[in-house]
Amino acid sequence: MKGEMKMKKWIVLIGLVIIGLGLISSEVSAEGIRIDESQSSQGKVGVYFNTGTTKKIKLMVSKGTEKYSYNLQNLDRMVYFPLQMGNGNYSVKVYENTEGNKYRPLTGKDFNVTLSDPNSVYLQSVQEIDWDEQKKAIKISQKLIQDQEKELGRKLTEDEKTKVLYQYIIEKIVYDYEKIKRIDTSYIPNIDDTVTTQNGICYDYSSLFAAILREQGIPTKMIKGYSTYTTVYHAWNEVYVGGKWVIVDSTTDAYMFQNKAPYTFEKQLKDYNKAKEL
């Protein structure tokens, strides 16, 4: 009898260990999902997600009480997300929608981040500011800089590069009032679509400006929140020039320029209320 009791205890214990191992394993990997923190010192984490699911998938990146959530789609490539909350311990988790607003965890990873440079985060290509040398928008921006440098016979300063690319956006990109009615919260900007159609919403303006400046090595943030210039949720940029962060709102200034109204390149902090930064 005592032998049977001991045997039952061992079976239960082994079962709990197996279940525990299964839970630990699910926290670091899952079929069709990978989390890659190898470039965390540059301020980004890679997520590969391609399970074929049709359910809504969320990525949660957190550090302490700060949290950022992103939508994930089935893609056969790694997608990168910013680690913009400074040095420290991060938790990156993937969640699947079960019903309504309920989600269950699929996998996750915890790791420590030590940034090589605090501003390196704002030079990266990430999901919402997706750029590379082959994109049409980048080639256009490179030519704009090259043409201006050729005309002046010298290299442009970072401030001058910022102004050249800013001027291109406010002159060429027109606000699309119909687009905002068609899209939902899953929308992600595409900088090539923006320069091809030459229209977009504030999200497109800020993504494009951040992308073409980052490619030039100029740290640029995409900011989301509220502004006195509009009554709805808004997106703009902060650009690191002259040793400081400058607020630039190309959406507002495009409207002003195109309607022959006065505007200023640098905006005032009192007119903007930041909720998120990327």
Rosetta blueprint (number, residue, H / E / L):
1 M L
2 K H
3 G H
4 E H
5 M H
6 K H
7 M H
8 K H
9 K H
10 W H
11 I H
12 V H
13 L H
14 I H
15 G H
16 L H
17 V H
18 I H
19 I H
20 G H
21 L H
22 G H
23 L H
24 I H
25 S H
26 S H
27 E L
28 V L
29 S L
30 A E
31 E L
32 G L
33 I E
34 R E
35 I E
36 D E
37 E L
38 S L
39 Q L
40 S H
41 S H
42 Q H
43 G L
44 K E
45 V E
46 G E
47 V E
48 Y E
49 F E
50 N L
51 T L
52 G L
53 T L
54 T L
55 K L
56 K L
57 I E
58 K E
59 L E
60 M E
61 V E
62 S E
63 K E
64 G L
65 T L
66 E E
67 K E
68 Y E
69 S E
70 Y E
71 N E
72 L E
73 Q L
74 N L
75 L L
76 D L
77 R L
78 M E
79 V E
80 Y E
81 F E
82 P E
83 L L
84 Q L
85 M L
86 G L
87 N L
88 G E
89 N E
90 Y E
91 S E
92 V E
93 K E
94 V E
95 Y E
96 E E
97 N E
98 T E
99 E E
100 G L
101 N L
102 K E
103 Y E
104 R E
105 P E
106 L E
107 T E
108 G E
109 K E
110 D E
111 F E
112 N E
113 V E
114 T L
115 L L
116 S L
117 D L
118 P H
119 N H
120 S H
121 V H
122 Y H
123 L H
124 Q L
125 S L
126 V E
127 Q L
128 E L
129 I E
130 D L
131 W L
132 D L
133 E L
134 Q L
135 K L
136 K H
137 A H
138 I H
139 K H
140 I H
141 S H
142 Q H
143 K H
144 L H
145 I H
146 Q H
147 D H
148 Q H
149 E H
150 K H
151 E H
152 L H
153 G L
154 R L
155 K L
156 L L
157 T L
158 E H
159 D H
160 E H
161 K H
162 T H
163 K H
164 V H
165 L H
166 Y H
167 Q H
168 Y H
169 I H
170 I H
171 E H
172 K H
173 I L
174 V E
175 Y E
176 D L
177 Y L
178 E L
179 K H
180 I H
181 K H
182 R H
183 I L
184 D L
185 T L
186 S L
187 Y L
188 I L
189 P L
190 N L
191 I H
192 D H
193 D H
194 T H
195 V H
196 T H
197 T H
198 Q L
199 N E
200 G E
201 I L
202 C H
203 Y H
204 D H
205 Y H
206 S H
207 S H
208 L H
209 F H
210 A H
211 A H
212 I H
213 L H
214 R H
215 E H
216 Q L
217 G L
218 I L
219 P L
220 T E
221 K E
222 M E
223 I E
224 K E
225 G E
226 Y E
227 S E
228 T L
229 Y L
230 T L
231 T L
232 V L
233 Y L
234 H E
235 A E
236 W E
237 N E
238 E E
239 V E
240 Y E
241 V E
242 G L
243 G L
244 K E
245 W E
246 V E
247 I E
248 V E
249 D L
250 S H
251 T H
252 T H
253 D H
254 A H
255 Y H
256 M H
257 F H
258 Q H
259 N L
260 K L
261 A L
262 P L
263 Y L
264 T L
265 F L
266 E L
267 K L
268 Q L
269 L H
270 K H
271 D H
272 Y E
273 N E
274 K E
275 A E
276 K E
277 E E
278 L L
